[in-house]
Amino acid sequence: MKRILRSHPLHRFCAIVALTIVVAAQTCLAFDPNEWRNTQTLEVPAKGLVRVNVPAPTLDAAQPGLEDLRIVDSKGNQVPYLIERLLPDAESKIRPAEFRSTIENGATNLNLRTGSRAPLVGVSLETPATRFMKAVDIEGSNDGTTWTKLAGGDSLFRLPDGAAKLRVSFPEGAWEFLRVTIDDLGSPPVPFTGADLHKARTTAPAEPLPITIKSRDESPGTTRLALDLGAANLTLGSLRIESNEPVFTRTVTLAVPEFGNDGIRERNIADAVIYRVNMNGKNEAHLEIPLESEIHTRELLVLIQNEDSPPISIDSVRADRRLVRLTFFANQPGQYSLLSGNTQCTAPRYDLSALSGRLRNASATDVVPSALVPNPNYKPPEALAALTLTGAQIDIAKWKFRKPLPLSQSGVQQVELGPELLARSQPDQRDIRIVRGEYQLPFIFERTSLSRSIDLNAAAANDPKKPAFSRWSLKLPQTGLPIARLVCTSSSPLFHRQMRLWEEVTDERGDKFASELGRATWDQTPNSPKRDLVIELNARPQSDTLFLETDNGDNPAIDLRNFRSYYPVTRVVFKATPDPAQPVWLYYGNPDTTTPRYDLTLVAGELLKAERSTVAAGPEENLSSKPSFVGETLAGSTRYIFWGALALVVIVLLAIMSRFLPKPGQQ
């Protein structure tokens, strides 16, 4: 009998993959590998499927969507590949089919019928109670008679400062019934009104990510950490803040810098509460912040809200990143190349989507790429080569001030706009220009969550007509300083005050009036931690003198000290190379100009990803000449008196001249 040969399923699958990839390769557009900035070597030991975990440096060098990754064989031909971002399934919750609550024998008993055969890993309880601490046990059963203990001695709590733990986890398993027993012996029962059942989900591989804390800045009520992730275009699974503080609770916001229409802004991507508390002698800690987000910049910002508590110590910040994997079919063993770093190309179109499910689960040879190195034959694409970072010519005659920007190295630069510059420039900074020679250098603004403090000189300025009021005069370093917050402290142990901040301004007619800038309620008791007064300003001051006042009623006056103001930090980001023959200047002080418009959207991604050199602006130079006539220096009612007197003089002169003119009819 003739033997019928049968092929192995894996062999058939590889043949299908090979045929599909050959067809896909024939549809690839011609390309020049030398338009890619970076290259890595892939040593493939045998023909077949190959899998590559993309290293962080490669992700950093690529476009945000990884559109520019290419695999090239030894002959310079593209090799189609499938790209995967390995992410866990989104966690899903279901409501139990039945929920019953009873209180007996010093315990609250919650009986749940799950109504599901799906594997479960935890339960979250719902309660309107705002403050409680309880111990909890959980049991599971499939017949309602025989019970298996799933979790014992766990904690449930909710505290007024925002810390809460209402979820209890247990080993994965399918249960028809769950029984939750909450110990009420140490405290009164609290109502539980419902529950969510957490279904098991598939996990995804991750690897630790080294993180550096670049800077730490403190402002009233907030700690701001700037983290260097070491690379851009990473998918972070979670972030963990390590602190040795024994007890604390903090609300944390994670943000990333993002390019928008008006420059670089910070966009919030996650909010969480971290805590370490002592629950009846047992330490409970939650320091991990889940993310599962793509971060397209090297910088991640952590904003820790301290409220009235002192800042916490932070030992380190740790994170893990999700893996990105490339799978391709090697027609023969040998050396392949992984290319990255082409900002002009679009994503390739390979016809592998139909095989994506089978490729993910197929066995493949794992290959580790070599270190990322520059492509020795790199030549920029024509569009990139034509791109210039020099703007249009500029006539600087109307600008009143400038500061030198001493550059120390080439590349992306950042300069922080100081209070003197902010006070003299327009409120929206539309008059800021960076100039080299006769030409502008394009730039973008970075509006940060940072703030800088300025100490204020304070003096008593009580009004004799209002003996019940206390008033302080606060002197700013200069007029028009764009402060956003006023802070001060008090040594008085007990008081309740309404605080009002205002300034005296002059309208167009020369009349003076009080313009309110902000107000706040301030309480202090002997047994509570001391709190600073914080007033958020609702407008930019127009003068250099502010007044803070409060009505003491029939109480003694309170003592205030340590006055300080805060202004938001704005940076200017641009790209330049040092040139002693042509220094770079920062110009400002032109109220008649408009907002500049630069084509920096072409390189905004590079500016966000690149390492920046910090430039400290030099001393200010006053370029404005003396006014051409005295009327330009007058303001308020003095201006109107001057122009009125001038008009009167003109009228008198015209009357005198008219007497010397011949009358009609006279020869």
Secondary structure, 3 states (H helix, E strand, C coil): CCCCCCCCHHHHHHHHHHHHHHHHHHHCCCCCHHHCCEEEEEEECCCEEEEEECCHHHHHHCCCCCCCCEEECCCCCECCEEEEECCCCCCCEECCCEEEEEEECCEEEEEEECCCCCCEEEEEEECCCCCEEEEEEEEEECCCCCCEEEEEEEEEEECCCCCEECEEEEEEECCCEEEEEEECCCCCCCCCCEEEEEECCCCCCEEEECCEEEEEEEECCEEEEEEECCCCCEEEEEEEEECCCCCEEEEEEEEEEEEECCEEEEEEEEEEEEEEEEECCEEEEECEEEEEEEECCCEEEEEEECCCCCCCCCCEEEEEEECEEEEEEECCCEEEEEEECCCCCCCCCCCCHHHHHHHHHCCCEECCCCCCEECCCCCCCHHHHHCCCCCCECCHHHCCEEEEECCCCCEEEEEECCHHHHHHCCCCCCCCEEEECCEECCEEEEEEEEEEEEECEEEECCCCCCCCEEEEEEECCCCCCCCCEEEEEECCCCEEEEEEEEEEEECCCCCEEEEEEEEEEEEECCCCCCCCEEEECCCCCCCCEEEEEEECCCCCCCCEEEEEEEEEEEEEEEEECCCCCCCEEEEECCCCCCCCCCCHHHCHHHHHHCCEEEECCCCCEECCCCCCCHHHHCCHHHHHHHHHHHHHHHHHHHHHHHHHCCCCCCC
